[in-house]
Amino acid sequence: MRAWDYPKDRVVIVCTQCRRRGEYSKERFLELVGRDTALPDALRIIAESCPKSGKDGNILHDRCKAHYQGL
């Protein structure tokens, strides 16, 4: 499934690890990640600024747990 295929008008992304939450209109979401980006890759793009994104070598159990709410 690609970003364009996201089935709702609002995209809500939450992380159960750090409790961050972001909500985007589908239009803004597509601007940020690109229309043809696969949803798992789009999630990584959005969560990239998370301190637990794994970029700094965090161990597996301490990694970001961002997901699409309601999908």
Contacts in CASP RR format, 6 or more apart in sequence:
PFRMAT RR
TARGET T0000
AUTHOR 0000-0000-0000
METHOD contacts of the structure
MODEL  1
MRAWDYPKDRVVIVCTQCRRRGEYSKERFLELVGRDTALPDALRIIAESC
PKSGKDGNILHDRCKAHYQGL
1 38 0 8 1.000
1 39 0 8 1.000
2 35 0 8 1.000
2 36 0 8 1.000
2 37 0 8 1.000
2 38 0 8 1.000
2 39 0 8 1.000
3 29 0 8 1.000
3 30 0 8 1.000
3 33 0 8 1.000
3 34 0 8 1.000
3 35 0 8 1.000
3 36 0 8 1.000
3 37 0 8 1.000
3 38 0 8 1.000
3 39 0 8 1.000
3 42 0 8 1.000
4 30 0 8 1.000
4 35 0 8 1.000
4 36 0 8 1.000
5 39 0 8 1.000
6 26 0 8 1.000
6 29 0 8 1.000
6 39 0 8 1.000
6 68 0 8 1.000
7 71 0 8 1.000
8 26 0 8 1.000
9 25 0 8 1.000
9 26 0 8 1.000
10 23 0 8 1.000
10 24 0 8 1.000
10 25 0 8 1.000
10 26 0 8 1.000
11 23 0 8 1.000
11 24 0 8 1.000
11 25 0 8 1.000
11 26 0 8 1.000
11 29 0 8 1.000
11 68 0 8 1.000
12 21 0 8 1.000
12 22 0 8 1.000
12 23 0 8 1.000
12 24 0 8 1.000
12 68 0 8 1.000
12 69 0 8 1.000
12 70 0 8 1.000
13 21 0 8 1.000
13 22 0 8 1.000
13 23 0 8 1.000
13 24 0 8 1.000
13 43 0 8 1.000
13 46 0 8 1.000
13 47 0 8 1.000
13 66 0 8 1.000
13 67 0 8 1.000
13 68 0 8 1.000
13 69 0 8 1.000
14 20 0 8 1.000
14 21 0 8 1.000
14 22 0 8 1.000
14 66 0 8 1.000
14 67 0 8 1.000
14 69 0 8 1.000
15 21 0 8 1.000
15 47 0 8 1.000
15 50 0 8 1.000
15 52 0 8 1.000
15 64 0 8 1.000
15 65 0 8 1.000
15 66 0 8 1.000
15 67 0 8 1.000
16 65 0 8 1.000
16 67 0 8 1.000
17 52 0 8 1.000
17 62 0 8 1.000
17 63 0 8 1.000
17 64 0 8 1.000
17 65 0 8 1.000
18 50 0 8 1.000
18 51 0 8 1.000
18 52 0 8 1.000
18 64 0 8 1.000
20 50 0 8 1.000
20 66 0 8 1.000
21 69 0 8 1.000
22 46 0 8 1.000
24 32 0 8 1.000
29 42 0 8 1.000
29 46 0 8 1.000
32 45 0 8 1.000
32 46 0 8 1.000
33 41 0 8 1.000
33 42 0 8 1.000
33 45 0 8 1.000
33 46 0 8 1.000
34 42 0 8 1.000
37 45 0 8 1.000
39 68 0 8 1.000
43 66 0 8 1.000
43 67 0 8 1.000
43 68 0 8 1.000
44 53 0 8 1.000
46 66 0 8 1.000
47 53 0 8 1.000
47 64 0 8 1.000
47 66 0 8 1.000
48 55 0 8 1.000
50 64 0 8 1.000
50 66 0 8 1.000
52 58 0 8 1.000
52 62 0 8 1.000
52 63 0 8 1.000
52 64 0 8 1.000
53 63 0 8 1.000
53 64 0 8 1.000
54 63 0 8 1.000
54 64 0 8 1.000
END
